[in-house]
Amino acid sequence: MKNLFNDFEPISSKQWKQQIQFELKGLDYNDTLVWESPEGIKVKPFYHKDEDQKTVSINTEASQFKIVQNIFVFDVEKSIKKAKNSIARGAESIRFTIQKEDLDITKLLSEIDIQKNAVYLNLKFLSANFLKKVNQIALSKNAIIHIQVDPIHQLITDGNWFESAEKDNFEVLNSVSAECKNISFINITANIYQNAGANMVQQLAYTLAHTNEYFNQIKVINQPITIEVSVGTNYFFEIAKLRALRLIFNTLATEYNHEFDCHIIATPTKRNKTLYDYNTNMLRTTTECMSAILGGANAISNLAYDAIYHKDNEFGDRISRNQLLVLKHESYFDVVNNPADGTYYIESLTTQLAEKALSLFKEIEANGGLIKQLKEGNIQKKIQESAQKEQDLFDSGKEVLLGTNKYPNKNDKMKNDLELFPFVKIKPRKTLITPIIEKRLAEILEQERISLE
């Protein structure tokens, strides 16, 4: 077959820029077409192969991503039934959220093929005995179970540790680190940074500093470290963010002779989700899941369109699961590996995000590390500053959420449809640090609308 590209003379980036400058009819190229992201990255109107692009080698196998179904365990029998039903309807992994240590974990996992369907246990407590029990179950079934328990995240969001003494939190993990080889129990719950309003460089740097605390505290790490991240709507930037995360994680892991790649679970952000015109949340989560897949997430847990104001329900779960099934089986997002390789724009963003994040990470470490910076309130302050900048853009209409601050449906009513309280709740109490709080951009506007219904 004839290569039609051979019929055309190659055009350099200089020629393209000259043509664009001509078409601008005297307008300034940089002022008109170059924009700057909140991370300080200047985005050009085009990227070209003859420019000095720093390419990076990142393995992002889209074929590996698994569809995760979230199940909050209140009744064991009902949770087993829901898990089996979800798997029958397309879920490939189950994530159980467990609040109490006395739950019968053996019974909960008895009817699930954990070799075929990966299991994540999102624990709201810290217990060496429970971890050992889970390890025995995994060992008996020759499988790996992912434990999502993160004392640092507990400190960040609650203001206090699981255990009263800081060192005791890490000692619980150290007590099982050598013998429990069938559970992956080092978990970085990094979605708090995005949902609280941190920009992407901050998200990456804080996640890396978060990880570094565990590298310093845990003596033996036998399994890949799990990192949970939230993905926003800035499509190409979010693809680059996940690629940059894998890149900087491996850079750090090499320093500790940790040979495993990280295991990334991605979830759509809550920050841009809305009460009014809530069906647009499905559009937002679809593009966010697309970014997660192309960015190389190992597993994706979609957010139901009504998750911020409705309790878990079959319809919301089915729709969110079907979004991922469509992307996998009808849009074939799981067919092409390393899909972003060779895309000059994404590779440039990946490199810049990684470099800026590493620079900020080194600054955090030079000042004592993440935990020390949290105790001093510096991390909270930086996130609040970034969140306020984004909030100002939303309030001024420069950052648009359709159906909320642009083209709102005035006849849309939500006051009587709230099963969950969708706004920030703060309970004044004594804490070791000031907690980092998730907050959606539309909250104030929505509260005003609800008060007028």
Secondary structure, 3 states (H helix, E strand, C coil): CCCHHHHCCCCCHHHHHHHHHHHCCCCCHHHHHCEECCCCCEECCCCCCCCCCCCCCCCCCHHHCEEEEEEECCCHHHHHHHHHHHHHCCCCEEEEEECCCCCCHHHHCCCCCCCCCEEEEEECCCCHHHHHHHHHHHHHCCCCEEEECCHHHHHHHHCCCCCCCHHHHHHHHHHHHCCCCCEECCEEECHHHHHHCCCHHHHHHHHHHHHHHHHHHCCCCCCCCEEEEEECCCHHHHHHHHHHHHHHHHHHHHHCCCCCCCEEEEEECCCCCCCCCCCHHHHHHHHHHHHHHHHCCCEECCCCCCCCCCCCCHHHHHHHHHHHHHHHHHCCCCCCCCCCCCCHHHHHHHHHHHHHHHHHHHHHHHCCCHHHHHHCCHHHHHHHHHHHHHHHHHHCCCCCCECCCECCCCCCCCHHHCCCCCCCCCCCCCCCCCCCCCCCCCHHHHHHHHHCC
